[in-house]
Amino acid sequence: MLEAAGWGLLGASSLLIGAIAGLLLPIPPRVIGLILGFGAGTLISAVAFELTEEAFRLGGADTVALGLALGALTYFSGSVAIARRGGAGRMRPSGREDADASRALLLGAVLDGIPESAVIGISVLGGGSVGVAVLAAVFLSNLPEALSSSRGMGEQGVGARRVLGTWALVVLVSGLAAAAGYGFLEDAGGDTVGLIEAFAGGAVLTMLADTMIPEAYKAEHDAGVLTQRAVGLLTVVGFALAYLLSTLE
């Protein structure tokens, strides 16, 4: 369980790295858009080759279908609730539009991060070692979210200590989620583990379509056509890198 927690903390540590970069570095919105596209590609690969494929192996098609549906509906419901609290723009380079930043951003990041971190714990449980592609995808995709959101929080007047404290808390929760994914499922059957993996895949895939990819293109809306289309190229690069990492396991 401690090993799973450690891997979960490592995967989520990029949230803190991204938060520090967002506070200290003047990164142009178009660069954030490219980073978002790259991170989306890594997560698409992880959903396809790590989560859904493993869920099918463990539980079959019915488990995959049920898990994907439950994960998608859970993320959708949570995202709607966060949007109503003012957190719809948590991945946008400009941050939130109103002053109640930290609570909505925290809820959004936890909503994105818990299923991903739990899957890290499950991967340790299933094979005795962490899934490299999942870990890399979580680490890389966390960077743009924390980077853009922390910069937006700073622009809204939230102090640096509070911003970093918020993301440090999310990192801790992610580590606990990884430990829980390992500890609570140590004696679980294949159907249960497969259902949770498919659930995480559905939640992450919905997040990609609902937030991450659209925000990558919105960040590029003022750029030239060539630069704007580069988001798609970076998505393929992220996908290919994560796939190659998965073949090394």
C-alpha positions in Angstrom: 0.0 0.0 0.0 2.9 2.4 0.8 4.4 1.7 -2.6 1.1 2.5 -4.3 0.8 5.7 -2.3 4.3 6.6 -3.3 3.6 6.1 -7.0 0.4 8.1 -6.6 2.2 11.0 -5.0 4.8 10.9 -7.8 2.2 11.0 -10.5 0.4 13.9 -8.8 3.6 15.8 -7.9 3.4 17.4 -11.3 0.4 19.4 -10.0 2.7 21.1 -7.6 5.4 21.6 -10.3 2.8 23.1 -12.6 1.5 25.4 -9.9 4.9 26.7 -9.2 5.6 27.2 -12.9 2.2 29.0 -13.3 3.0 31.4 -10.5 6.6 32.1 -11.5 6.9 31.8 -15.3 5.2 34.0 -17.9 4.1 31.2 -20.2 2.1 32.3 -23.2 -1.5 30.9 -23.6 -0.6 29.2 -26.9 2.2 27.2 -25.2 -0.2 26.1 -22.6 -2.6 25.0 -25.4 0.2 22.9 -26.9 1.0 21.3 -23.5 -2.7 20.5 -23.0 -2.8 18.8 -26.4 0.2 16.7 -25.6 -1.2 15.7 -22.2 -4.5 14.8 -23.8 -2.7 12.4 -26.2 -1.0 10.6 -23.3 -4.3 10.1 -21.5 -6.0 8.8 -24.6 -3.3 6.2 -25.0 -3.6 5.3 -21.3 -7.3 4.9 -21.5 -7.0 2.7 -24.6 -4.0 0.5 -23.8 -4.0 0.4 -20.0 -7.4 0.9 -18.6 -10.0 -0.4 -21.1 -7.9 -3.2 -22.4 -7.1 -4.4 -18.9 -10.7 -4.0 -17.8 -11.8 -6.2 -20.7 -9.2 -8.8 -19.8 -10.4 -9.0 -16.2 -14.1 -8.6 -16.6 -15.2 -8.8 -20.2 -17.3 -6.6 -22.4 -20.2 -6.1 -20.0 -17.8 -4.9 -17.2 -16.2 -2.4 -19.6 -19.5 -1.0 -20.9 -20.9 -0.6 -17.3 -17.6 0.9 -16.0 -17.3 3.4 -18.9 -20.9 4.5 -18.5 -20.6 5.0 -14.7 -17.3 6.9 -15.0 -18.6 9.2 -17.7 -21.8 9.9 -15.8 -20.0 10.6 -12.6 -17.5 13.0 -14.2 -20.3 14.7 -16.1 -22.4 15.2 -12.9 -19.4 16.5 -11.0 -18.3 18.8 -13.8 -21.8 20.3 -14.0 -21.8 20.9 -10.2 -18.4 22.5 -10.4 -19.5 24.7 -13.3 -22.4 25.9 -11.3 -20.0 26.9 -8.6 -17.9 28.9 -11.1 -15.2 26.4 -11.8 -16.0 25.7 -15.5 -12.8 27.5 -16.6 -10.4 25.6 -14.3 -8.1 24.6 -17.2 -8.3 27.9 -19.1 -5.1 29.9 -19.2 -7.0 32.9 -17.9 -8.2 31.0 -14.9 -11.6 31.5 -13.3 -13.8 34.5 -14.1 -14.8 35.2 -10.5 -13.1 35.5 -7.1 -14.1 32.1 -5.6 -11.1 30.4 -7.2 -9.5 27.9 -4.8 -12.6 25.9 -3.8 -13.8 25.2 -7.3 -10.3 24.5 -8.6 -9.6 22.1 -5.8 -12.9 20.2 -6.4 -12.1 20.1 -10.1 -8.6 18.8 -9.7 -9.6 16.2 -7.2 -12.5 15.1 -9.5 -9.9 14.6 -12.3 -7.2 13.1 -10.2 -8.9 10.6 -7.9 -9.8 8.0 -10.6 -6.4 8.4 -12.2 -4.5 7.9 -9.0 -6.7 5.0 -7.9 -5.8 3.3 -11.2 -2.1 3.7 -10.3 -2.8 1.8 -7.1 -4.7 -0.9 -9.1 -1.9 -1.3 -11.5 0.5 -2.0 -8.7 -2.0 -4.5 -7.3 -2.4 -6.3 -10.6 1.2 -6.7 -11.7 3.3 -5.9 -8.7 4.7 -2.8 -10.5 3.2 0.5 -11.6 1.9 0.9 -15.1 4.4 3.1 -16.8 2.0 4.5 -19.4 -0.6 5.4 -16.8 1.9 7.0 -14.5 3.5 9.0 -17.4 0.0 10.0 -18.6 -1.1 11.2 -15.2 2.1 13.1 -14.6 2.2 14.8 -18.0 -1.6 15.7 -18.1 -1.5 17.2 -14.6 1.1 19.8 -15.6 -1.1 22.0 -17.8 -4.1 21.9 -15.5 -2.2 23.1 -12.5 -0.1 25.5 -14.5 -3.1 27.3 -16.1 -5.3 27.2 -13.0 -2.6 28.5 -10.6 -1.9 31.4 -12.9 -5.6 32.2 -13.0 -5.8 32.0 -9.2 -2.8 34.4 -8.9 -4.5 36.8 -11.3 -7.6 36.8 -9.1 -5.5 37.9 -6.2 -5.1 34.5 -4.4 -1.8 34.5 -2.5 1.0 32.2 -3.6 1.0 30.3 -0.2 -2.7 29.6 -0.6 -2.3 28.5 -4.2 0.6 26.1 -3.4 -1.3 24.8 -0.3 -4.3 24.0 -2.4 -2.3 22.0 -4.9 -0.3 20.3 -2.2 -3.6 19.1 -0.7 -4.6 17.7 -4.1 -1.3 15.9 -4.3 -1.9 14.3 -0.9 -5.4 13.3 -1.8 -4.2 11.7 -5.0 -1.6 9.7 -3.0 -4.3 8.5 -0.6 -6.5 7.5 -3.6 -3.6 5.4 -5.0 -3.2 3.7 -1.6 -7.0 3.1 -1.4 -7.0 1.6 -4.9 -4.4 -0.9 -3.7 -5.6 -1.5 -0.2 -9.4 -1.8 -0.7 -9.0 -4.0 -3.8 -6.3 -6.4 -2.6 -8.7 -9.3 -2.4 -11.2 -8.1 -5.0 -12.2 -10.3 -8.0 -11.4 -9.5 -11.6 -14.9 -8.1 -12.3 -14.5 -5.5 -9.5 -11.0 -4.4 -10.5 -12.0 -4.3 -14.2 -15.1 -2.3 -13.3 -13.0 0.3 -11.5 -10.5 0.5 -14.3 -13.2 1.0 -16.8 -14.9 3.6 -14.5 -11.6 5.6 -14.4 -11.3 5.3 -18.2 -14.8 6.6 -18.7 -14.2 9.5 -16.3 -10.9 10.5 -17.9 -12.2 10.2 -21.4 -15.2 12.4 -20.6 -12.8 14.9 -19.0 -10.7 14.9 -22.2 -13.7 15.5 -24.5 -15.4 18.0 -22.2 -12.5 20.1 -21.0 -8.9 19.3 -21.9 -9.0 19.1 -25.7 -11.5 22.0 -26.1 -9.4 24.2 -23.8 -6.3 23.4 -25.8 -7.8 24.9 -28.9 -9.4 27.8 -27.0 -5.9 28.7 -25.8 -4.8 28.8 -29.4 -7.6 30.9 -30.8 -5.5 34.0 -31.3 -2.6 32.1 -32.9 -2.0 31.6 -36.6 -3.6 28.6 -38.4 -0.3 26.6 -38.4 0.3 27.1 -34.7 -3.3 26.3 -33.9 -3.3 23.0 -35.8 -0.1 22.1 -34.0 -2.3 21.1 -31.0 -3.4 18.1 -33.0 0.1 17.1 -33.8 1.2 17.4 -30.2 -1.8 15.2 -29.3 -0.4 12.5 -31.6 3.1 12.9 -30.1 1.7 12.4 -26.6 -0.3 9.4 -27.7 2.7 7.8 -29.4 5.0 8.4 -26.4 2.6 6.9 -23.9 2.0 3.9 -26.2 5.7 3.3 -26.6 6.1 3.5 -22.8 3.3 0.9 -22.4 5.2 -1.6 -24.7 8.2 -1.4 -22.3 6.3 -3.0 -19.5 
